[in-house]
Amino acid sequence: MQEVYAPFFRTASRFVIMDVKSAEMTKYASNSFLAIKISYANEIANICEAVGADAEMVRIGMCSDKRIGSQFLFPGLGYGGSCFPKDVKALLKTAKDYGCDYKLIESADEVNKQQRQIFINKILKKFGENLSGKTFAVWGLTFKPKTNDMRMSPAITIINALLEHGAKVKAFDPKGFEMAQNIWGDKIVYAKNSYDAIENADCMLLLTEWNEFRRPDFDRMKDLMKTPIIFDGRNQYDGERLKSRGFEYYCVGRR
């Protein structure tokens, strides 16, 4: 392998040689650490929301410390996909099998599950437990942008909860429809585009931060929606700007 990659490592080698168990542990430890970082950011955001602080300002302040760094500290709906959930559970199982303590890793996994329920509870607090007759537009189904992967996506938990409470769901995702149809079939409506999804909707939920959703036409959105309410699970929009345009705006960890 070193011979194969040698042409790409002319100035410095990026090979680290270690035994098999240490290599496997490195992979699990790295992904679990990032998962812990995400869960920590979400817990801090929830505390910020409770005390009236702004999680985005706190994040910026934390990131200015070089010891902490700026990556994986964005609060939102928690981690998904295949790698983080799988590797966290693998490390938990290994620790349990060998009689090791694993409280921190276990807590990160639990916080990740709770984060989605906290978002759902915000919606139910606004609209009530019975969502019959309400239409929810969902922007984003995949666990992250630029992929068609919906494995362990927060959207699955949130949409299932909306359906259980009687809501109608109309969703749009640039790449996730094929996997979505395997999950829900005809239980939800698949919109042609983001604006089609919000037409006559009582509320829009932003669940995946696709670039296509970053700078929408808010005036057009307000005209299309039955009620201009946005639940932003990725803290993508400027709340003050939206409120000045007549929107009701909810996000994660911000005033």
Stockholm file with secondary structure:
# STOCKHOLM 1.0

chainA/1-255         MQEVYAPFFRTASRFVIMDVKSAEMTKYASNSFLAIKISYANEIANICEAVGADAEMVRIGMCSDKRIGSQFLFPGLGYGGSCFPKDVKALLKTAKDYGCDYKLIESADEVNKQQRQIFINKILKKFGENLSGKTFAVWGLTFKPKTNDMRMSPAITIINALLEHGAKVKAFDPKGFEMAQNIWGDKIVYAKNSYDAIENADCMLLLTEWNEFRRPDFDRMKDLMKTPIIFDGRNQYDGERLKSRGFEYYCVGRR
#=GR chainA/1-255 SS CHHHHGGGCSSCCCCCCCCHHHHHHHHHHHHHHHHHHHHHHHHHHHHHHHHTCCHHHHHHHHHTSTTTCSTTCCCSSCCCSSHHHHHHHHHHHHHHHTTCCCHHHHHHHHHHHHHHHHHHHHHHHHHCSCCTTCEEEEECCSSSSSCCCCTTCHHHHHHHHHHHTTCEEEEECSSCHHHHHHHHTTSSEECSSHHHHHTTCSEEEECSCCGGGTSCCHHHHHHHSSSCEEEETTCCSCHHHHHHTTCEEECSSCC
#=GC SS_cons         CHHHHGGGCSSCCCCCCCCHHHHHHHHHHHHHHHHHHHHHHHHHHHHHHHHTCCHHHHHHHHHTSTTTCSTTCCCSSCCCSSHHHHHHHHHHHHHHHTTCCCHHHHHHHHHHHHHHHHHHHHHHHHHCSCCTTCEEEEECCSSSSSCCCCTTCHHHHHHHHHHHTTCEEEEECSSCHHHHHHHHTTSSEECSSHHHHHTTCSEEEECSCCGGGTSCCHHHHHHHSSSCEEEETTCCSCHHHHHHTTCEEECSSCC
//
